[in-house]
């Protein structure tokens, strides 16, 4: 068995047979994901206290929060191991919500405030 196959087996806890469906990871893998989530949370707290990053604080926190969200959804909600239809049912409304929020931000904060107002011709 190759080193890559052994690594894959240790991650998913399989027996090494390619005929078996992939099983869920072992508890060690979930502990590793928990540690990664802890590191990302610590980075979020640290970024908040660095004055030089005030201008880009919100985008950095959004990216870090998005990474944590993706890890939790993929592994703790088991979407990575389920049918792709479940991922689609979860991701499609999420993308729609993100698009609506971005559109509202552009509408109310980026476009000039004078646009769209009806001026009375008296």
Secondary structure, 3 states (H helix, E strand, C coil): CCHHHHHHHHHHCCCCCCCCCCCCCCHHHHHHHHHHHHHHHHHHHHHHCCHHHHHHHHHHHHHHHHHHHHHHHHHHCCCCCCCHHHHHHHHHHHHHHHHHHHHHHHHHHHCCCCCCCCCCCC
